[in-house]
Amino acid sequence: MAGTVAAHVDEETIARLRAIAATENRPASQIVAVALRTLLNLSPGARRALYAIDGSLEGAERDFAGQLVGRAALRAYERILDARHAGDPEPMGNAPVDSEEAIEAEAVRLSRR
């Protein structure tokens, strides 16, 4: 069953939403729905990171975080399309970058900062 949700946002966010909706010729509700579904599909840690970004970053930092999230989305979409083209029913698979060793190495790298 479909439903309606509401959110309180600042004027700048409303203006950006309206501008993007007009530029992309999409209803604002579609943009909000995609954003909400995407957020809800993230892991709890990724959601916490986004909440932290939303609550503490300013200007250039927020733009940088947005660029990184955008690049990750583009890479994910490319991987899905490549898998479809190759006839791979499961594009997520166990690629080397998804191995436990790779994940652990990334965690160690991030904790050394």
WOVENRA-V792687 format. One record per pair of residues at least 24 apart in sequence whose ideal C-beta (glycine too) atoms are under 7 Angstrom apart, sorted by the first residue. I is the first residue (numbers start at 0). GAP is how many residues later the second one is. D is the distance in whole Angstrom. If there is no record, write none. Layout:
# WOVENRA-V792687
I|GAP|D / I|GAP|D
This chain:
# WOVENRA-V792687
none
